[in-house]
């Protein structure tokens, strides 16, 4: 008899949900992670610290209130790293406590240390002491997450040349910053530091950023980032980064030279599988350290599952949680529905972006007709109250059956607002529901009704012309 029915490697969102789901099904469950990394990358170096940092930046800079009180308005004139870190560490501490409490309440055994496969059903755990403890399990879930990828040609020193993990440990706020890579993480940090007054330059080898998002929304974001003095260098590749006495010099292949106090690389993520000894379990990761799984999150070895960032796209905390729950149910032989195809995307830039469904470009390419309904925050009473004159909500509506094909939001509360549209779409609702529904006034949610009426009026106008 094995020590546990289910053993989970990693305590991030996916691992935590897998462990608790299996425990609620009455299984003997254990979870393995280092003491200082309880909650995984999400809690300690990734999602939670970066989003807490964003909230601290918005509050201390008074950025959202400048529309009301003038461009010189600030809550604190000299913002320090200590100001930002104090709130971040408080939130991390509270979140770790919550996770430990949830695991304890559900009788999940916590095994502190680093795990590696010794055999397909056996894992060796090395903790604070040198001695390795062997643990066996019927089923195993790998949820070890990822770390920032570091190009071999770049010499990182975690002070002048850093990755996204290192940026929250800076000893001071840089006056100038180069961000290499205009992906989600790169743009989120670029917007935060720009709001703090740092002169930011973003270098991206592609011709546009966030190409999976709605083009109009991305253009609106670029406009606001340029207003915060962000410089974009699209179609450019970094040739080298030279560390100087007081900063670094980024040399582009085009010959441009960009001096800065700090250079942050945002070059994707690398699966944390190199210490797992996967070959002992009969598995092999790809060159990015990711593990291949089937639709039930089972690997090529029947009793081993993998969830979260370590399996690749979409690599979001929200989807990782659901993957963990579903994998645990399948591993326990319990029936469970598949993950819903409608998954919202949230990007915590300043201002934030969120969407669900398809974009205009995707619909056009697929030759799917659609009508657009738009609501702008400046036309809403709530938008005026909170001082957001730039936000907008866009609905993409099918003129054939009036269903919602996509919902795209830019501005205050975007990542919360999107769930209204997600729910309507998931329940098979139409734009008629939003037209006839009563929303609290004054709220930003009212933007759904305004956008729905806009789309409806356009469709009615076309119908009159074609009669």
N, C-alpha and C positions, 0 to 999 in steps of 0.2 A: 504494500500500500504506500502511495506517495505521500509526502508531507502535506501537500496542498492540492486542492482540485484545480485552482487557477493561480498562476504566479504572474504578476505584472512587473515588467522592467520599465521604470520611469513613472514619476508621479505628477506629470503635467496634466492638462485637461483631458486628453484621451485616456491615459493610464488611470487617472483618478476615477473617471466615470466607468471604466471597464471594471475596476476593482469593486466599486460600490454596487454596480448592477449585478455582478456575480454574487456578491455577499447577500443582496436582497433576495436572490433566488435560492438562498440556503446553502451556498457552497463555501468551502474552506478556502479563504483567499489571503494572499500576501502580496505586498507591494515593495519593490526594492528601489531605493534612491539614496543619494548622499544626504547627510543631515542638513548641510547648508543649501541644498537644492530642492527641499520639499516644495512641491508645487511646480517644479520643473522650470524650464526657461521662461515660460509664460509669466509666472509670478515673479521670478527673481531678476531676469535680465531683459525680457522681451515685452510682451503685451502690456502687462500691468504697470511696470515702471515708465514705459514710454507714454502711455495714456495719462498716468498721474502727472508726469512731467508736463504734458500738454495743458492739463487743467491748471497747474501751478503757473505756467507761462501766461495763459489767458487772464488769470486773476491778477497776478502781480504787475503785468504790463498795462492792465486796463484797456486792452485792445478793443474789446467788444463794446466798451462804453464811449469810445472816442467820437462816435457819430453824434452822441448826445452832449458830451462835455468838452469837445474840442480835441484836436490832434495832440496837444501837449499833455493830455490827461494820463497819469500813471498812479497806481496804488503805491508803488515804491520806486524811488529814483534809481538807487544803486542796487540792482538785483544780483545776488551772488549765487554760486553753486550750492552753498549751504542752505539758502532759502529754498531752492528747488529740491535739494536732496532730503530735507527734513520731512516734507510731505510724502515723498516717494517711499522713504524707509518706513514711515508710519503705516502706510497702506500695505506695503509688502508684509510687514510684521502681522498685521491684522488678518490678511488673507492666508498666511501660513497657519495661523491659529485656527481659522475656520476649516481649512483642509484637514489638519490633524484631528480636530473635533469630529468631523464627518467620518473619517476613517475609523476612529475609535468607537463612535456610536454604532457603526455597522460591523464592528468586530473584525476589521481588516488588520492583519498582522503587518506591522511596518518593520522591514529589515533594512537598517541603515548600512549603506556601503555601495560598492560598484559591482554589478553582476557580469558574469561572462559564462558562456556555455561550456560545459565540460563534456556533456553528451546531450542528445536530443531532448531528454526529459530532466536533465540535471544542470543546475546553475551553481557556480561557485561565487560566493559573495565575500568581498574583501572590504572590511570597514576600517575603523581607526587603528586596529591592531593588524599585524602582518598576517595572522592566521586566516586562512580561507575557509569559510563555512560552506558545506555542500547542502543544497536544498533540491528536492525533487518535486515535480508537479505533473498532473495529468495533461493540463493545457497551459500554454504560456502565451502571454501577450507582450509584444515588443512595442514600447511607446517612449523611446528614448529621445525623440525630438531631433532638433538640428542645432547647428551653430553657424555663425557667419562664415561664409567661404572666404579664404584668404589667398589671393593670387600668389604663386610662388615667386613672381618677379618683384613683389613689393615687400619691403622690409618694415614690418610693423614694430612700433615701440610702445604702443598703448598710451602714448602721451601726445606725440605730434602726428603720427600716422596711426590711425585707429580704425576699428570696425564698429558696427552698431552696438555691440556689447560694451565697448570701451567708452562710448560717448557719455554714458550716464555716470562715469567715474572721473570725468575731467576735474582738474583742480581749480579751473577758472573758466569763465565764459569767454570764448575766443572772440576777438574783434573781427577776424576774417576767417572764413571756413570754406573749403572746397569739398563738395560732396560728389563722389564718383559713382554714378548710377542713379537713374531717375525712376527706379521702381518704387513700390509702395513705401518701404522703410526709408529709402533715401529721401523721398519727397516729404514724408512726414517730419523727419528731423530737420530738413532744410527749412520748412515753414516755421517750425518751433524756434529755431535759432534766429531766423530772420525777424520774427516777432520780438525777440529779445534785443534786437538792434545789431546783430552780427551781420556783416556784409557777406552774403553767401553766393558762391558760384557753383552751379550744377553742371557737371560734365556727363553727357550721355551719348553713346555711340549711335543709337538709333535716331531717327528724324523726329520722333515725338515721344512723349511720356504717357504712361498709363494707357496704352493703346487698346486695352480691353474695356475702357470706360467710354461713355458717351462723349463725342468730340466737342460738343458745345459746352458741356460741363467742364471738361479739361481745359478748354480755352478760357473759361471764366476763372478757373483756379490759377492758371498761368498769369492772367491779368492781375489778380490780387497779389500773387507772389512777386511780380515785377514791381507792384506798388510798394512792397516791403523791401525793395532794392535787391531782389534776387536776380542774378545774371544767369542766363541759360546758354550753354554751349552744346547744341545738338549736332549730331553727325561728327562728333569729335571723339578720338580715342587717346587715352593717356599712354604716353611713351615711357615716362619714368617719373618717379617722385624722389626729389633730392632733399634730404634733411639738412636744414641750415642751423645756425646758432640760435636763432629765435623764430623757429617755424619750419616751413617746408616749401619747396618750389615744385609745383606740378608742371611738367613739360608735356605738351600735347604733340601728337604726330604731325599736326599742321604747323608746328613751330611756335605756337603760343606758349607763353610762360606765365603761370599764375602763382604769385606768392600768397601765402596764407599762414596764419598762426597754427592751423590744424587741417589735416586732410582726413576725411572719413570715407572709407570704402564701403559701398553697399553692393556687393557683387554676388548676390544670391545666398543660398544657404547650403550647408553640407550636412548630410545625415550623420548623427552620432552613433555609428555602428562599428567604428574601427577597434573598439575595446571589447566588443561582444564575443569575439571568436566565433563568428557565425558558421564557419566551416565545420566546427565540431557539431553543429546542429543540422548540417546538410544544406546550408543556405549561403548565398553569395549576393552582396549588394552591388548596385551599379556604380559607375565612377563617381557619382555624387553622394554615395553612401546610402542611397534609398533602397527600400525593399519592395519587391513586386508582390502584389496581393490580388485575390479574385474579388468578386462582387460581395463576398461575405467577410472580406478582410483577412482571409486565410492565406498563408504563404504557400510555397511549394511543398513544405512539410506539413502534413495534415493536422497536427495538433498545435502548431505554432501560428499565431495571428500577429498582425502589425497594424497600428493605427496612428493617426496624427501626422505631423510634419515629416516623419521618417518614411512615409509612403509617397510623399510628393503632393502635387496639386490636389485640393486648393490650399492646403497648408494654413488653415485658419483655426483659431482656438475654438470657435463655435462649431465648425464641422468636425474637428477632432473629438469634441465631447460626444457628439452623436455617433461617430465611428466607434468610439470606445464602448458605448452602450450596446450597439448592434453586434459588435464582435463578441462581447461577453455573452449575450443571449445565444448567439450561434454556437459558441464554444460549449455552452451549457446545455445545448440541445433544446432550447426553448424557442417557440415561434415568435417572430418579430417582423414588423413591416420594414420595407426598405426605406432608406433615407429619401426624403422628398426631393424631387429634382429642382424645386425652387429654393435656391440658397442665396441669401442676401450677401452682398459685398459691402464692407464698411472700410473707408480709408480716413484715418484720423489726421488729416492735414488741417491747416488753419487757412480758410474754412474747411469743414469736413465734407466728404462725398459719400453717398451710399446709393446703391441701386439693386434692383432685382429684375430678372427677366432679360430680354434682349435689347440691344442697342439699335439706333437708327441704321448704322452701317451694316450690322448683321442682318437686319430685316431687308434692307435694300439689296444686299448681295444675294439673299435667298428669294428675292422677288416676291416678298410678302407685303401687300399694301397696308398702310397704316396712316392714321391721322394723329396729329400732335396737339395736346392740350397743355398749356403752360400757365403757371401761377407764379407771380413774383412777390417775394416777401414785402417789398416796399408798398404793395397795394393792400396789404393786410394790416389791420389795426395792431395785431400782435407784433408784426415786423417793426412797426414804428415804435412800439413800446420798448422793445428790447434793443432798438438801434441797429437792426440788420436790414440794410437797404439793398443788399446784393444777392440774397438767397433766392432760390427758385426751385420749383417742383415741376417736373415734366412727366406727362402720361403719354404712352404710346398705345393707341387704341385701334383695334381691328374694325374697319368700316363694315365688314361682312356680318359679324356676330356681336360686335360691340364689346368684345372681351379685352382685358388689359394684356398687352404684349410686353410691356416694360414700364418700370417706374424708376425715375432718376431724380435724386435730390442733391442740392448743393446749398450749404449754409448751415446756420445754427440748428442743431438737433436732427441733422440729416440721418444719422445712424439709428435714431429712434423712430422718426417719421416713416421710414421705408417699410416698417413692419405692417402698417395699415394696408398699403398696396399689396404686400406679400400675402396677407391674409385673404384679401379679396380675390387675388389671382389663384391662391391655393384652394379656395372654396368654389372656384368656377364662377365667380361673380362677374358682373359687367359694369361698364361705366355708368349705367342707369342707377345702380345702387348708390354710387358716390354723388350723383346728381340729386337723388331724392333723400339722402341721409341728412340728418341734422347734426352738425358739429358744434361743440362748445365754442362760444365767442367771448372774448377774442383769444384764438389759439392759432398756432402754426398748422395744426391739422386741418383747419379750414381751407388750406391751400388745395386739398384734394377736391373739394367741391368746386372751387374756382377753376381749377385745371380741367375738371370733368365737364363743366359747363362750356369752357372754351372749345374743347374737342367736339362736344355735341353740337355747338353752334356751327362749327366748320363743316361737320358732316351733314347738318341740315341744309346749309347753303349749297353744298355740292348736290344734294338730292333734288333741290329746287331747280338747279340748272340742268339736270339730266332728265327731268320729267317730260 
